[in-house]
Every structure is written in C-alpha cells, then in structure tokens.
C-alpha cells in the first residue's frame, strides 16, 4: 500500500506553496490527488510520477525548450544614455 501525503505534507516535502500547488492542479499539471471524505491526499506513487514529469518538462541544457513550460524570451536592450 502506498503512503498517503496530506497537501501540507506534500507542499513541505516539495518546497512549493499552497497557491502554486492549486494552480498546477487547475492547469492539469499537478499530481494525481485522492479525495477521502473532505480531505485531499497525494499518494507517494503519484508524487513520484509528478516529480518525474516535472523533471522531463524542465528545460535541460542542450535540449530545445518545451513551448508549454517556458516563458517568452525578453530581448535585451542597450541601456539609455
């Protein structure tokens, strides 16, 4: 049986804020959640799958950026003189 993490435990373990967690869930990019009564849990397996997916989405050196996870580049401008 997989360990169940409460949302606060998941947040502490992964160093993310509650608002970021729910933003990712709304975007369909958060971990799979399990509802028990009125509480929300994340299994250890779901957390591991989420971490692996986030790592794959991260722009690694030498790889093309993933259009879904990067922000537009801002052109550098010469300082005004």
Rosetta blueprint (number, residue, H / E / L):
1 X L
2 X L
3 X L
4 X E
5 X E
6 X E
7 X H
8 X H
9 X H
10 X H
11 X H
12 X H
13 X H
14 X H
15 X L
16 X L
17 X L
18 X H
19 X H
20 X H
21 X H
22 X H
23 X H
24 X H
25 X H
26 X H
27 X L
28 X L
29 X L
30 X L
31 X L
32 X L
33 X L
34 X E
35 X E
36 X E
37 X L
38 X L
39 X E
40 X E
41 X E
42 X E
43 X E
44 X H
45 X H
46 X H
47 X H
48 X H
49 X H
50 X H
51 X H
52 X H
53 X H
54 X H
55 X H
56 X H
57 X H
58 X L
59 X L
60 X L
61 X L
62 X L
63 X L
64 X L
65 X L
66 X L
67 X L
68 X L
69 X L
70 X L
71 X L
72 X L
73 X L
74 X L
75 X L
76 X L
77 X L
78 X L
79 X L
80 X L
81 X L
